[in-house]
Each structure stands twice: as structure tokens, then as C-alpha cells.
Amino acid sequence: MIAQTLHQAIMLAVHLAAPPLLAALGVGVLISLIQAVTQINETSLSFLPKIAAVLAALLITAGTAQRLLTVFSHHIFAAMITVGGS
């Protein structure tokens, strides 16, 4: 039961972290390609687009993240009641 709960927690963390990380990765690669083509090597150029992409990804996936966290919390509290009640 503990191993299954830990597995669910790790998978939940992966599901919650993936959208903003993938958005930052995609924007970073795109900005790097643009910098390579134009030969502009400014390190601060990719900072603002990455932040905007991460914030957009968080806003878009906020509802799903809230639902997943609620379901997982209910599961954890139900398991606590089951363990404490026996």
C-alpha cells in the first residue's frame, strides 16, 4: 500500500511538472535556434519568453492540476482513515 501510494505521488509530481518544464524547453530551443540563425548571443534574451511560457502553461493546466491534487488528497486521507480505524 505504501509503495503504491509513493508511486502515485511520483507520477502526480511528473504530471504536474511536465507542462511548465516542456514549455520552457520548447521556448528555450526555439530561442536558441533564433539566436544561432541571427548570431545574437544575448543570454538574457530567452529569460522573459521562458517565464511567459511557464506562466501560460501553469494557467492552462491549473484546472487539471487542481483536480489531480484533489483526487490524490482524497485518496491519501481515505488511506489515513483506513489505517487509523483498524
C-alpha positions in Angstrom: 0.0 0.0 0.0 2.8 2.4 0.8 4.7 1.6 -2.4 1.6 2.1 -4.5 0.9 5.5 -2.8 4.5 6.6 -3.3 4.3 5.5 -7.0 1.1 7.6 -7.3 2.8 10.6 -5.6 5.8 10.4 -8.0 3.5 10.1 -11.0 1.4 13.0 -9.8 4.6 15.1 -9.5 5.6 14.2 -13.0 2.2 15.1 -14.4 2.2 18.4 -12.6 5.8 19.3 -13.5 5.7 18.2 -17.1 3.7 21.1 -18.8 5.8 24.0 -17.5 9.1 22.2 -18.0 8.2 21.2 -21.5 7.1 24.8 -22.3 10.4 26.1 -21.0 12.3 23.5 -23.0 10.4 24.3 -26.2 10.8 28.0 -25.9 14.4 27.6 -25.0 15.1 25.5 -28.0 13.2 28.0 -30.3 15.1 31.0 -28.9 18.4 29.1 -29.2 17.6 28.4 -32.9 16.7 32.0 -33.5 19.9 33.2 -31.7 22.0 30.7 -33.8 20.5 31.9 -37.1 20.8 35.6 -36.3 24.1 35.2 -34.4 22.7 37.2 -31.5 24.3 35.7 -28.3 22.5 37.5 -25.6 21.8 35.3 -22.6 19.1 37.4 -21.1 17.1 37.3 -24.4 15.5 33.9 -23.6 14.6 34.8 -20.0 11.3 36.6 -20.5 9.8 34.3 -23.1 10.6 31.3 -20.9 8.9 32.9 -17.9 5.9 33.8 -20.1 5.7 30.2 -21.5 5.9 28.7 -18.0 3.2 31.0 -16.6 1.0 30.3 -19.6 1.4 26.5 -19.2 0.6 26.9 -15.5 -2.5 28.9 -16.2 -3.7 26.5 -18.9 -3.1 23.4 -16.7 -4.3 24.9 -13.4 -7.7 23.2 -13.5 -6.3 19.8 -14.3 -3.6 20.2 -11.6 -6.3 21.2 -9.0 -8.4 18.2 -9.9 -5.4 15.8 -9.8 -4.3 17.2 -6.4 -7.8 17.0 -5.0 -8.3 13.3 -6.1 -4.8 12.4 -4.6 -5.6 14.2 -1.4 -8.9 12.4 -1.0 -7.0 9.1 -1.6 -4.4 9.9 1.0 -7.0 10.9 3.6 -9.1 7.8 2.9 -6.0 5.7 3.4 -5.2 7.5 6.7 -8.7 6.8 7.9 -8.4 3.2 6.9 -5.0 2.8 8.7 -6.2 4.7 11.8 -9.5 2.9 12.0 -8.1 -0.6 12.2 
